[in-house]
Amino acid sequence: MDVVFSLNDLTLGYESHPAVHHITGNFLLGSLTAIVGPNGAGKSTLLKGLMGLIKPLDGQINYHKVLPTEIAYLPQQADIDRSFPISVMETVLIGHWKKIGLFRAVTNEMKREAEIALEAVGLTGFENRVIESLSAGQFQRVLFARMLLQNAHIILLDEPFTAIDSKTTTDLLKVVFRWHTEKRTVIAVLHDMDQVKNNFPETLLISREPIAWGPTNEVLVDKNILKARQMVETWDEHAKICNRDVT
């Protein structure tokens, strides 16, 4: 299969302090991969690195047939400001930003595509609601609808099912499966191990460093999970970048 991202001894972090390091491996075209690990393991940092929001401190991220600007990225809800008075429809239409730019008007066809996306996530009739009035689950549906309009081949999701109800999770997982059947590459940071085992065929387990990467049933075994917990507990937040020879 074709590779979309290749990581070569990658280290990412902030202000010269590594948050996750020495990751080497490939994300394949059309793969459905969960990134898991204990709190503070560097999962969200890795996703931001793939998106191009932070630069490597060491090592490389190589993009194959895709640019960071062509990737759809969904951050955690806690990172999104919902106080701006904008409607559900206006929020979803942002997914057309590549077509609209700063000056082009929204066409009726674009609005119809937004309505279809809202229907796909179960929000028909919510077009005029202000996003601040929505529940966490409803707002997450809006964000998934916006991503449907982006029509990206690479989709990065950071904790997409946290703090939302089970019905919304089930519905949004159907959207994820739809992307997967369309041969899009989906990479999601998750914390629910049962959810990963039941829905994601590939898993990258990290704890500041990679613990295991491959088929989920081989990665999420007791010895790997225990090692991940032990490593994050002994991590030195002030450690500097260490160099290793890459063979």
Buried (B, 14 or more C-beta within 10 A) or exposed (E): EEBBBBBBBBBBBEEEEBBBBBBBBBBBBBBBBBBBBBEBBBBBBBBBBBBBEBEBBBBEBEBEEBEBEEBBBBBBBEEEEBEEEBBBBBBBBBBBEEEBEEEEEBEEEBBEBBBEBBEBBBBEEBBEBBBEEBEBBBBBBBBBBBBBBBEBBBBBBBBBBBEBBEEBBEBBBEBBEEBBEEEBBBBBBBBBBEBBBEBBBBBBBBBBBBBBBBEBEEBBEEEBBEBBBEBBEEBEEEEEBEEEEEE
